[in-house]
Amino acid sequence: MKLKNKEKIPKIIAVSKTFKMDHISPLVEYGHLDYGENKVQEAIEKWTDIKIKNYKINLHLIGKLQTNKVKFAVKIFDYIHSLDNEKLAKKISEEQEKQNKKPKIFIQINLGKEVQKSGIVEENLLDFYKFTKDLNLNVIGLMCIPPFEEDSSQYFSKMSELNKIINLKELSMGMSSDYLNALEYNSTYLRIGSNIFGQRS
Ligand SMILES: *Cc1c(COP(=O)(O)O)cnc(C)c1O
């Protein structure tokens, strides 16, 4: 695949959720710097010590964040990919003030308008983005998880279009099964788990 030269080289987030550190550490030792986890508690247990030793490691929260865990999430995560409501935005804003640490944030978009899925519906994106600006959040991009069992290309294409309205730098999209599609639509952060670490049990 050829990337047009105006495009940035995408980053790969190695999604290490559910895997034990002895399975992950060869990649850490190799020097890979970006890792994704979907649970705050699991991330604290696995990554606290390693992050002290390897201060360049970036931890990405790719799963749903409950407001009562924001305090811990802001502490350990460098990126939050799942901002999807005002209450959560307010809480992150409070916490980043208190800790003097500003995570980089993605607004999660619910493109399929699936009721069970997290995310802002596209019609509300502009208002929500303004809201996050007023709270001084460091929103750097948009994130999506397309509905399963559907061709994700149409969703990635929509994300790319949607981002033209607000012009953020980053797009977090593409997983093991569809990252090549995501690259065609200017994804800048691929979240790849099983292709790197093997099947999760
Ligand atoms: C688990 C997960 C991934 C990685 O999935 P793979 O199919 O193993 O690559 C990516 N994004 C999110 C939000 C996930 O929860």
The ligand as an SDF file (V2000), in Angstrom:
LIG
                    3D

 15 15  0  0  0  0  0  0  0  0999 V2000
   -9.5840   -5.0040   21.6830 C   0  0  0  0  0  0  0  0  0  0  0  0
   -9.6680   -3.7390   20.9270 C   0  0  0  0  0  0  0  0  0  0  0  0
   -8.8590   -3.5110   19.8010 C   0  0  0  0  0  0  0  0  0  0  0  0
   -7.9120   -4.5530   19.2250 C   0  0  0  0  0  0  0  0  0  0  0  0
   -8.6430   -5.5680   18.6110 O   0  0  0  0  0  0  0  0  0  0  0  0
   -7.9270   -6.6780   17.6910 P   0  0  0  0  0  0  0  0  0  0  0  0
   -9.0410   -7.1760   16.8550 O   0  0  0  0  0  0  0  0  0  0  0  0
   -7.3800   -7.7060   18.6200 O   0  0  0  0  0  0  0  0  0  0  0  0
   -6.8700   -5.9990   16.9050 O   0  0  0  0  0  0  0  0  0  0  0  0
   -8.9520   -2.2800   19.1790 C   0  0  0  0  0  0  0  0  0  0  0  0
   -9.7890   -1.3190   19.6240 N   0  0  0  0  0  0  0  0  0  0  0  0
  -10.5880   -1.5030   20.6870 C   0  0  0  0  0  0  0  0  0  0  0  0
  -11.4810   -0.3970   21.1150 C   0  0  0  0  0  0  0  0  0  0  0  0
  -10.5570   -2.7160   21.3700 C   0  0  0  0  0  0  0  0  0  0  0  0
  -11.3620   -2.8740   22.4320 O   0  0  0  0  0  0  0  0  0  0  0  0
  1  2  1  0
  2  3  1  0
  2 14  2  0
  3  4  1  0
  3 10  2  0
  4  5  1  0
  5  6  1  0
  6  7  2  0
  6  8  1  0
  6  9  1  0
 10 11  1  0
 11 12  2  0
 12 13  1  0
 12 14  1  0
 14 15  1  0
M  END
$$$$
